[in-house]
Amino acid sequence: MLIKTTKLIAIIACALFPPLTAFAQQNQPQNKQDEPIWVENTGFKGQIFDIKNRDPRELVQILKPLGSGFKGAIMQPNSDYKTITVRDYPENIATIGEAIKRLDVPLPPKPPWPVLPPDVEVFVYVLIASNDESAGGAPPPVLADVIKQLQATLNYKSYQLLVPIVHRTRYDNGAIEARGTAALPDKSFVGKYDLKIGTIYPENRQSESSRINLGIINFVMDGFSEMELRPVPLGDTRISTRLSVRDGEKVVVGTASLKDKAVILVLMTRIIK
């Protein structure tokens, strides 16, 4: 009888007083993972920022990471009024304001329309050098210094102008092609010529004092004389080279023998701005 009474008391005690371990588990704080992410806070302030130079919507995309991210915080752009309205903690608002000062600056000026490259004039003078001092086409005064250099270098008495070739082309991968027939006044020399100059372009497009590059220069001439009863062939001559010259500089491109004469090619360029 005593044993039954003791069991009954134990059952009643368990019912009235649950185990301490279970009570402790119920009163333990929740795991941090169960805590709410968003926090309601009454410490928020509000401010409206005037935007003068940039698009408010674009600025908000950059400024968003500077906000607190808590529930109730806002960052609202308005393109019509050019404003950004911010509601957040005072320290976040201050940081956003400093960022706006740095970012809301005038846009860089738009680059002007591409400027077309200038034109370039190419002057090619075809000279005939010989020991015949008969009247012929006198070289132009612009070649006076070149003639002096040729007289000191070559063993010819007379230098006559056979034909001047002047072409104007675009100073950006331009090209020149000319052909024709030229003769001295006494008909002692007649020549059929073909001139080709490819890819004329500046050496440095960023510098006004850039040298002018001329691609392969090809000059071919077939000469003959009409002083006889029938035309007498004098042979042919070829000059081929590349050049890099300064604006206004005169350059002897090359010389080639043609029987008892010589064909001399002189080139000068002029940039038309």
Buried (B, 14 or more C-beta within 10 A) or exposed (E): EEEEEEEEEEEEEEEEEEEEEEEEEEEEEEEEEEEEEEEEEEEBEEBEBEBEEBEBEEBBEEBEEBBBEBEEBEBEBEEEEBBBBBBBBEEBBBBBBEBBEEBBEEEEEEEEEEEEBEBBBBBBBBBBBBEBEEEBBEBEEEBEEBBEEBBEEEEBEBBBBBBBBEBEBBBBEBBBEBEEEBBBEBEBBBBBBBBBBBEBBBEEEEEEEBBBBBBEBBBBBBBBBBEEEEEEEBEBBEBEBEBEBEBEBBBBBBBBEBBEBBBBBBBBBBBEE
